[in-house]
Amino acid sequence: MLTLSVDLRTDPGPWEWRGDEEGWGRGTARIRPLAHPALEARAVTDGTRTLFVVREKAAGRPALLRSVSPARVDEAVYGRALKECQDWPLQGIWIEAGPQGLRLTTGLGGVCPLYLAHDGGHLAGSWQLMDLRDRLGADRLAEREVMRLLTGFPRYGHDTLFTTVKRLSERSTAYADAEELRLVYPAAAEHAQPSELADRIGEAELVRAFEALTDHVFTKRPVAAGQTAAQLSGGMDSTNLAISLALAHPGAITPCAMLIGGAAGPQQEARRRVIIEQTGFAPDVTVRAADHPALSPGGLRRSRAEAVSPLDEPHLEAADALAQVLRARGVHTVAAGFGGDEVARTRRTAGAPARTPAAPSWCGERVRDLLGEVDTSISPATVAPETALIALEVATPLMARRGLWTVAPFTDADMVRFGHRLLARWKTDKHLLHRRLAARGLPAEVVNPPLRENFGPLMNAAVHRHATGLLRGWGRELHLIEQGYLDAAVLAETVERAALSPEDAAPYRTGLYLVTAVELALRAL
């Protein structure tokens, strides 16, 4: 939602608004909001402290903060402005600049990350990890995060892949002065327990409650229907959200998707056609993912490696192509189904045994020695599901680079609370989401498709055709091998197996993709 560059060793005077290109400035310091119609930037000062706010616009909610320039107010009004930030129902970041340095706080949502780096009294920040590339390096890898990445067990918190950069995780606070950057986690979020009443609620009533809640979540923000798209892959999560949005704005919402192709491709396309025709959307926007293969020589991850984070969307090339088509259509906001899987999942109970990931065979001893620390130094319970926050961090920066803001209703606190209160029988296999589609009169092949629809076959082909060639060429000269994270001999054997065919690559696709993505990023630094 913002970028910043502040020398905390100097205080050259009051802050001022310098326009959209620079944002707020004071001497050489700057705090620049992400400019987007879905967001608003506000500022206020009491003469000692200055409060900067970047947040999602809320529909029908009175706001004390109305000026982008730091308006002068007394201490009481300043306090109320700060309280308004803390109570804001949508995503927001606010920064207080004062004699003691900066205090940065983020609220709910986690749609757009904020990465922070502190060095020599200077604080830099951005919603794009690679904007901080001068603070990154192969010699600055955070070993616990590397372990989590290579074992497919990411966790959410302040730590990133690099020791020199921190993430301001949801509801967290960062304190920065000339000496240090210190981050503090919030208290664990309290989650509702399954309701005893839910067992006596019938299907029709529960479906109506879900629909009403989805409508309520969407109306929290002003909707420019003609400039809004909804992800409509055909899956349960995005389909349910897209239908609700389209019913509220008939003929105005643009459906969009990356088409998976392959054996399940015709099913996906047929299901989407039925949903679009029966619901009433604007003209469809699709990109065939096979036309923009991951890790391809002309693709972003290889041609612009210096700008692409190893944490970015795996199918970055296709996702970026879709984003460009949406922007050409005039779309600036996209509703996405992130969090649907997690809301439908039964939570682990307190006191459940600790989880220990399994290390792929090509991992080195350094990874195996750290497996017991997978849950160390992570965020306490978050409001939105942890896995949804991680998924948003992967998917949304590329959207924002193309001028698209992501709305993720399943991460809304009210939606999360609803999900937690559902009994397990409504969550299992997303039963409620299936029944909602049936209640809308959609045919059986839409409600319960026989084939699984995912990007697995496309990633199999990408690893077989592109990752193996890169990994063969690098040989043992991989940063992850040199630092003991990977076993060179086992990795080489695995690469040779994956090079035989896409089907042979299938068991190793995720691991080999991640190794390749990390190495490409490290070589670009």
Solvent accessible surface area in square Angstrom, and as a share of the most:
residue,aa,sasa,rsa
1,M,0,0.00
2,L,2,0.01
3,T,25,0.15
4,L,2,0.01
5,S,28,0.18
6,V,0,0.00
7,D,33,0.17
8,L,23,0.12
9,R,152,0.56
10,T,75,0.44
11,D,110,0.57
12,P,80,0.51
13,G,25,0.24
14,P,123,0.78
15,W,19,0.07
16,E,88,0.39
17,W,65,0.23
18,R,84,0.31
19,G,25,0.24
20,D,98,0.51
21,E,136,0.61
22,E,85,0.38
23,G,0,0.00
24,W,0,0.00
25,G,0,0.00
26,R,28,0.10
27,G,39,0.37
28,T,131,0.76
29,A,7,0.05
30,R,90,0.33
31,I,0,0.00
32,R,94,0.34
33,P,14,0.09
34,L,31,0.15
35,A,76,0.59
36,H,23,0.10
37,P,75,0.47
38,A,22,0.17
39,L,11,0.06
40,E,25,0.11
41,A,16,0.13
42,R,55,0.20
43,A,2,0.02
44,V,5,0.03
45,T,20,0.12
46,D,24,0.13
47,G,48,0.46
48,T,87,0.50
49,R,76,0.28
50,T,12,0.07
51,L,0,0.00
52,F,3,0.01
53,V,1,0.01
54,V,1,0.01
55,R,2,0.01
56,E,3,0.01
57,K,71,0.30
58,A,20,0.15
59,A,42,0.33
60,G,87,0.83
61,R,95,0.35
62,P,118,0.74
63,A,20,0.16
64,L,81,0.40
65,L,8,0.04
66,R,179,0.65
67,S,42,0.27
68,V,47,0.27
69,S,53,0.34
70,P,28,0.17
71,A,44,0.34
72,R,178,0.65
73,V,35,0.20
74,D,89,0.46
75,E,128,0.57
76,A,63,0.49
77,V,34,0.20
78,Y,0,0.00
79,G,37,0.36
80,R,138,0.50
81,A,0,0.00
82,L,25,0.12
83,K,111,0.47
84,E,23,0.10
85,C,3,0.02
86,Q,99,0.44
87,D,67,0.35
88,W,16,0.06
89,P,44,0.28
90,L,5,0.02
91,Q,3,0.02
92,G,3,0.03
93,I,2,0.01
94,W,22,0.08
95,I,0,0.00
96,E,12,0.06
97,A,5,0.04
98,G,24,0.23
99,P,99,0.62
100,Q,158,0.70
101,G,17,0.16
102,L,8,0.04
103,R,89,0.32
104,L,0,0.00
105,T,20,0.11
106,T,9,0.05
107,G,13,0.13
108,L,51,0.25
109,G,15,0.15
110,G,15,0.15
111,V,6,0.04
112,C,5,0.03
113,P,11,0.07
114,L,2,0.01
115,Y,7,0.02
116,L,0,0.00
117,A,1,0.01
118,H,42,0.19
119,D,92,0.48
120,G,53,0.51
121,G,2,0.02
122,H,46,0.21
123,L,0,0.00
124,A,13,0.10
125,G,4,0.03
126,S,2,0.01
127,W,20,0.07
128,Q,34,0.15
129,L,4,0.02
130,M,3,0.01
131,D,66,0.34
132,L,8,0.04
133,R,92,0.34
134,D,109,0.56
135,R,31,0.11
136,L,13,0.06
137,G,9,0.09
138,A,20,0.16
139,D,124,0.64
140,R,91,0.33
141,L,15,0.07
142,A,15,0.12
143,E,67,0.30
144,R,60,0.22
145,E,20,0.09
146,V,2,0.01
147,M,0,0.00
148,R,4,0.02
149,L,25,0.12
150,L,5,0.03
151,T,18,0.11
152,G,49,0.47
153,F,50,0.21
154,P,65,0.41
155,R,30,0.11
156,Y,13,0.05
157,G,4,0.04
158,H,15,0.07
159,D,30,0.15
160,T,1,0.01
161,L,5,0.03
162,F,2,0.01
163,T,76,0.44
164,T,51,0.30
165,V,0,0.00
166,K,60,0.26
167,R,14,0.05
168,L,8,0.04
169,S,0,0.00
170,E,4,0.02
171,R,56,0.21
172,S,0,0.00
173,T,23,0.13
174,A,0,0.00
175,Y,75,0.29
176,A,3,0.02
177,D,51,0.26
178,A,37,0.28
179,E,149,0.67
180,E,91,0.41
181,L,35,0.17
182,R,120,0.44
183,L,34,0.17
184,V,62,0.35
185,Y,63,0.24
186,P,29,0.18
187,A,83,0.64
188,A,57,0.44
189,A,16,0.12
190,E,170,0.76
191,H,45,0.20
192,A,21,0.16
193,Q,119,0.53
194,P,67,0.42
195,S,15,0.10
196,E,155,0.70
197,L,109,0.54
198,A,7,0.05
199,D,84,0.44
200,R,182,0.66
201,I,49,0.25
202,G,41,0.39
203,E,65,0.29
204,A,61,0.48
205,E,92,0.41
206,L,8,0.04
207,V,6,0.04
208,R,147,0.54
209,A,44,0.34
210,F,3,0.01
211,E,27,0.12
212,A,62,0.48
213,L,28,0.14
214,T,0,0.00
215,D,63,0.32
216,H,88,0.39
217,V,0,0.00
218,F,16,0.07
219,T,89,0.52
220,K,36,0.15
221,R,38,0.14
222,P,79,0.50
223,V,52,0.30
224,A,43,0.34
225,A,18,0.14
226,G,58,0.56
227,Q,82,0.36
228,T,7,0.04
229,A,0,0.00
230,A,1,0.01
231,Q,51,0.23
232,L,0,0.00
233,S,48,0.31
234,G,0,0.00
235,G,31,0.30
236,M,18,0.08
237,D,20,0.10
238,S,10,0.06
239,T,0,0.00
240,N,0,0.00
241,L,2,0.01
242,A,0,0.00
243,I,2,0.01
244,S,3,0.02
245,L,3,0.02
246,A,0,0.00
247,L,73,0.36
248,A,62,0.48
249,H,51,0.23
250,P,108,0.68
251,G,47,0.45
252,A,30,0.24
253,I,0,0.00
254,T,5,0.03
255,P,0,0.00
256,C,1,0.00
257,A,6,0.04
258,M,34,0.15
259,L,10,0.05
260,I,11,0.05
261,G,24,0.23
262,G,58,0.56
263,A,95,0.73
264,A,13,0.10
265,G,1,0.01
266,P,92,0.58
267,Q,27,0.12
268,Q,3,0.01
269,E,37,0.17
270,A,39,0.30
271,R,6,0.02
272,R,7,0.03
273,R,133,0.49
274,V,43,0.25
275,I,0,0.00
276,I,30,0.15
277,E,137,0.62
278,Q,89,0.40
279,T,27,0.16
280,G,27,0.26
281,F,21,0.09
282,A,15,0.11
283,P,100,0.63
284,D,56,0.29
285,V,4,0.03
286,T,52,0.30
287,V,13,0.08
288,R,118,0.43
289,A,4,0.03
290,A,60,0.47
291,D,98,0.51
292,H,67,0.30
293,P,46,0.29
294,A,4,0.03
295,L,0,0.00
296,S,17,0.11
297,P,86,0.54
298,G,71,0.68
299,G,10,0.09
300,L,43,0.22
301,R,5,0.02
302,R,72,0.26
303,S,67,0.43
304,R,118,0.43
305,A,14,0.11
306,E,66,0.30
307,A,23,0.18
308,V,6,0.04
309,S,8,0.05
310,P,3,0.02
311,L,35,0.17
312,D,8,0.04
313,E,27,0.12
314,P,44,0.27
315,H,22,0.10
316,L,0,0.00
317,E,11,0.05
318,A,1,0.00
319,A,11,0.09
320,D,10,0.05
321,A,16,0.13
322,L,18,0.09
323,A,1,0.00
324,Q,83,0.37
325,V,63,0.36
326,L,1,0.01
327,R,99,0.36
328,A,93,0.72
329,R,106,0.39
330,G,31,0.30
331,V,1,0.00
332,H,20,0.09
333,T,15,0.09
334,V,0,0.00
335,A,3,0.03
336,A,1,0.01
337,G,12,0.12
338,F,44,0.18
339,G,5,0.04
340,G,1,0.01
341,D,67,0.35
342,E,31,0.14
343,V,15,0.09
344,A,18,0.14
345,R,132,0.48
346,T,87,0.51
347,R,95,0.34
348,R,117,0.43
349,T,106,0.62
350,A,110,0.85
351,G,84,0.80
352,A,36,0.28
353,P,116,0.73
354,A,90,0.70
355,R,92,0.34
356,T,92,0.53
357,P,9,0.06
358,A,89,0.69
359,A,21,0.16
360,P,34,0.21
361,S,69,0.44
362,W,15,0.05
363,C,2,0.01
364,G,8,0.08
365,E,120,0.54
366,R,85,0.31
367,V,0,0.00
368,R,90,0.33
369,D,110,0.57
370,L,15,0.08
371,L,27,0.14
372,G,70,0.67
373,E,59,0.27
374,V,2,0.01
375,D,54,0.28
376,T,53,0.31
377,S,63,0.41
378,I,37,0.19
379,S,14,0.09
380,P,40,0.25
381,A,49,0.38
382,T,11,0.06
383,V,26,0.15
384,A,2,0.02
385,P,22,0.14
386,E,44,0.20
387,T,56,0.32
388,A,0,0.00
389,L,1,0.01
390,I,28,0.14
391,A,34,0.26
392,L,0,0.00
393,E,11,0.05
394,V,37,0.21
395,A,12,0.09
396,T,4,0.02
397,P,7,0.04
398,L,3,0.01
399,M,19,0.08
400,A,10,0.08
401,R,84,0.31
402,R,90,0.33
403,G,27,0.26
404,L,2,0.01
405,W,3,0.01
406,T,3,0.02
407,V,10,0.05
408,A,3,0.03
409,P,1,0.00
410,F,4,0.02
411,T,8,0.05
412,D,15,0.08
413,A,24,0.18
414,D,40,0.20
415,M,1,0.00
416,V,4,0.02
417,R,117,0.43
418,F,37,0.15
419,G,0,0.00
420,H,17,0.08
421,R,108,0.39
422,L,14,0.07
423,L,40,0.20
424,A,56,0.44
425,R,125,0.46
426,W,10,0.04
427,K,13,0.05
428,T,82,0.48
429,D,122,0.63
430,K,43,0.18
431,H,72,0.32
432,L,6,0.03
433,L,11,0.05
434,H,34,0.15
435,R,73,0.27
436,R,2,0.01
437,L,0,0.00
438,A,29,0.22
439,A,68,0.53
440,R,106,0.39
441,G,51,0.49
442,L,12,0.06
443,P,44,0.28
444,A,76,0.59
445,E,94,0.42
446,V,0,0.00
447,V,6,0.03
448,N,90,0.46
449,P,38,0.24
450,P,112,0.70
451,L,87,0.43
452,R,204,0.75
453,E,47,0.21
454,N,59,0.30
455,F,55,0.23
456,G,7,0.06
457,P,80,0.50
458,L,35,0.18
459,M,14,0.06
460,N,18,0.09
461,A,15,0.12
462,A,2,0.02
463,V,0,0.00
464,H,41,0.18
465,R,156,0.57
466,H,31,0.14
467,A,0,0.00
468,T,4,0.03
469,G,44,0.42
470,L,27,0.14
471,L,7,0.03
472,R,130,0.48
473,G,69,0.66
474,W,35,0.12
475,G,38,0.37
476,R,161,0.59
477,E,126,0.57
478,L,1,0.00
479,H,53,0.24
480,L,0,0.00
481,I,26,0.13
482,E,117,0.52
483,Q,50,0.22
484,G,31,0.30
485,Y,0,0.00
486,L,7,0.04
487,D,57,0.29
488,A,14,0.11
489,A,52,0.40
490,V,41,0.24
491,L,7,0.03
492,A,56,0.43
493,E,94,0.42
494,T,1,0.00
495,V,5,0.03
496,E,81,0.36
497,R,109,0.40
498,A,0,0.00
499,A,20,0.15
500,L,128,0.64
501,S,26,0.17
502,P,36,0.23
503,E,130,0.58
504,D,59,0.30
505,A,0,0.00
506,A,33,0.25
507,P,100,0.63
508,Y,47,0.18
509,R,74,0.27
510,T,83,0.48
511,G,10,0.10
512,L,0,0.00
513,Y,8,0.03
514,L,25,0.12
515,V,0,0.00
516,T,0,0.00
517,A,1,0.01
518,V,3,0.02
519,E,0,0.00
520,L,19,0.09
521,A,4,0.03
522,L,7,0.04
523,R,105,0.38
524,A,32,0.25
525,L,68,0.34
